[in-house]
Amino acid sequence: MNALRPETGQLTGEALTQETSLPERGIVALVLLCSANYFLDGLVHSILGPLAPGIARDLGLSRAALGPIFSANLIGQCLGLVVTPMFVSRFGHRKVLVLTITGFGIAQAITAFSTSGAMLLGLRIVTGFFLGGALPSGFALVAAKVPLKRRGTAISLLFTGYGLGAVVSGLIAGLFVGVMTWRTAMMAIGALCLIAAACSWRWLDDAMPEGPQAGPERTVSVAAIVRPPYRLGTLMLWLMFVSMLTINYCLNSWLPTLLTDVGREASFAALCISMFAGGGLVATLVIGPLIDLFGSMRVLCTFLSVAAIALFAVGKAIVETSPAVLLCLLAVGGFASLGAYSGINVVLADFYPANLRAVGVGWTKSVGRLGTVLAPIIIGQALEAGISEATVTSLFAVPAVLTLFAYVTVALEIAKSRKQAEQTA
């Protein structure tokens, strides 16, 4: 049974005993290449929000019609996250990563030729499937191959890639909104994906062996992670990821539209996305070492509390507050919420033993995305029903509170189990 270190509150257990068999160069190459995949995740998802007004005008879509398009990528990721881990033990991580990133890039480029909302919706599902398929292998490999003393830092570096992609998306969107079209942006991102696939094919083999021996993971049933002693932890991890991905995905998707609806300029809306993501990028650089130093309990409780306060304040400030103040609030909110998301991934990596890690990661991230599929649609319907933009934005504080509750609940339960185990030993 996993437990908490009494001096730090950090999750420990069988999952923490795995040490790397890779040389230093192999570890660096593995982390960099897997971070590139998360960069593409952050870029592809976040860029749709700033481009949404132009897409809506070009394709004649209403605000309510944008909701399913925002969710489509998440639906595809849900499928990819649970399907592709089944092929890893047969084909190896390298082939799975290269094939999924290649498919991702091709589908993303074809998206530029969408002629209707339905076509765009379908292509977003396909790109999401391939993207979701690439993520579990990289995450599980980093967790298995990096030594325990640097695992928190390595996992957080993956999400530095995601944060950097989100930052770049706002900058690129600002350029394309003013100079080119959203179609050109989609084609450019597709080309980046194909370059990433080529780099993975060329160098990923140096970072890890290919084939079934590439890692300790094997295909196992989801029942293994919903039975004792993992049941409560699994359910709480699912709640954490549903809540945090609601913030990360839905806020990035809807914030530009919310800002333009209250009279802000489109270029300022794109800058807001970059500030939110920029705060998160800084957080991902520091939260891993902080967790390694102080333990997840202290760090995550602090980050989640700040996130709830900052996001609520953003909603109150969205209409009349000066641009500088709003940008500062978004930077703080991004720092706290995206940092917390990076932190719960460290918890996820440590919670499951090696033989359950791939299926645990895949299902947790899939459930997290599945739970956020409805949120963008509900937001679109709420706005159509006349609920104010300020109220909708302030409600993003609720998922942060739910994540705090879920984390504290599972931490206390695991600490109780550890105490009982010590008493019976």
LINHU-V453358 format. One line per field, one symbol per residue. ss: DSSP state (~ for helix, > for strand, _ for the rest). phi: phi as a letter, one per 40 degrees, with the letter a starting at -180 (. if undefined). burial: + if it has 16 or more other C-alpha atoms within 10 Angstrom, else -. Layout:
BEGIN
ss=???
phi=???
burial=???
END
This chain:
BEGIN
ss=__>>______>>_~~~~______~~~~~~~~~~~~~~~~~~~~~~~~~~~~~~~~~~~~___~~~~~~~~~~~~~~~~~~~~~_~~~~~~~_~~~~~~~~~~~~~~~~~~~_____~~~~~~~~~~~~~~~~~~~~~~~~~~~~~__~~~~~~~~~~~~~~~~~~~~~~~~~~~~~~~___~~~~~~~~~~~~~~~~~~~~~~~~~~____~~~_______~~~~_____~~~~~~~~~~~~~~~~~~~~~~~~~~~~~~~____~~~~~~~~~~~~~~~~~~~~~~~~~~~~~_~~~~~~~~~~~~~~~~~~~~~~_____~~~~~~~~~~~~~~~~~~~~~~~~~~~~~__~~~~~~~~~~~~~~~~~~_~~~~~~~~~~~~____~~~~~~__~~~~~~~~~~~~~~~~~~~~~~~~~~~~_
phi=.cabcccbgccbidccccbcbccdccccccccccccccdcdccccccccccddccccccgbcccccdccccdcccccdcccbccdcccccbgccccccccccccccccccdcbcbaccccdcccccccdcccccccccccccccccddcbcdcccccdccccccccccccccccccccbbbccccccccdccccccccccccbccccacbhcccaccbcbccdccbbdccdccccccccccdccccccccccccddcccccchccccccccccccccccccccccbccdccccbgcdcccccccccccccccccccbccbccdcccccccccccdccccccccccccccccccdcbcccccccccccdccccccdccccdccccchcccccdccccccdcccccccccccccccccccccccccc
burial=++++----++++--++-+-+-+---++-++++++++++++++++++++++++++++----+-++++++++++++++++++++++++-++--+++++++++++++++++++++-+--+--+++++++++++++++++++++++++++++--++++++++++++++++++++++++-++---+++-+++-+++-++-++--++--+++++-+-+-+++++++----+----+-++++++++++++++++++++++++++++----+-+++++++++++++++++++++++++++--+++-+++-+++++++++++++++++------+++++++++++++++++++++++++++++-++++++++++++++++++++++-+++-+-----++-+++-++++++++++++--++--++-++-------
END
